[in-house]
Amino acid sequence: MKEAVYEIVEADGDPGALRGFIWFSKLVDDLGLFTFETYAAAREKVIIDQAEQLLELSTPVVKLWEGIVAVPLVGTATRPGPRWSWRSCCRPWWTPAPSTR
């Protein structure tokens, strides 16, 4: 767009038209920069908001010792399989209370 206006101003040869073109060119550049900065700021805010939401949804992992972490388990074990797996996995250091059944 600036090129088309510049060709008209150059053909006219009027110094006032040249000053007007310089003003117009600066205005177009400023508007383009404003548009880009506004877009970049809005995009950055979206990225920051998404990162915060991701942190809120993520499962916390707490380092207890070197090589040992704790994570929360959510839900219940309704089948014997998961309870059996948990007990067999942890048998070396955890002994369950005797069953009353």
N, C-alpha and C positions, 0 to 999 in steps of 0.2 A: 504494500500500500504506500509506504514511504517513497519507494522508487517512482511510482506513477506520479505522485505529487511533486517530487523533485524534478522530473522531466518537464512538467508544466511550469514550475518556477524558473528553471534554467532557460526555457524557451522565452519566458516573459522578460527576464533580465532586470526586473525592478528590484532595487535593494530592499524595499519594504516587504516584497514578497519573499525574499530570501530570509529576512528576519522572522517572518511569519512561519516559514518552513522550519527554521531552527526551533522555534517555539513548539510547533506541531510535532516535530520529531522527538523533542525532549518529553512532551506529554505522552506520546505513544510508548516511549521507552519506560517512563515512570509507571504507566498503567500496566505494562507487561511485567515489570519487576514486582509491583504490588500484587498482581494476580498470582505470580509464582510463589512469592513469600507467604501469601495467605493459604495457598494450596499446601505448601510444605509444612506450615504450622499446624494446619488441620490434620494432615496425614500423620505428623509426629504425635499429636494428641491421641489419635486413634491407636497408634502403635503402643503408646504408654498405657492407655486404658486397657488394651487387650493384654498387655504383659501383667498388669495388676490383677485382672480377672483370672488369668492363668495361674498366678501365684495363689490366689484364693482357692482355686479348685484343685490345686496339686496336693498330693498326699505328702504330708510332712515326713521327712526322714531325719531321725536324730542319731548322731554318731555317739555311741556309748563308750566304746574302746576301739582301738585300732582293729579294723576288720569286722567290727560288730556294730550293727545299726538296729534301730527299732522303728517299726512302721505300724501304724494303727491298722487293725483288722476290722472291717465293717461287715456286719451281717451275723447270721447264726448258722451253725452246722446242724442241719435237720436230718441228715442221713448218717448212718454209722461210719461210712467211708471217710469223710473228712475228720471225724473225731479220731478214728483209728490212725489216720495219716499223721495227725498232729502228735498223738501219743508216741507213735513209733519214731517219729522224727526227733522228738525231744526226750526220749526215754533215758539216754545216758545221764542227763542232769536233772530230770524232772520225774518224779514218781507220783502218779495220780493216787488220790485217796481210794480206798477199797470201795467197790460198787456195793450198794445196798439192795440191789435187785435180786 
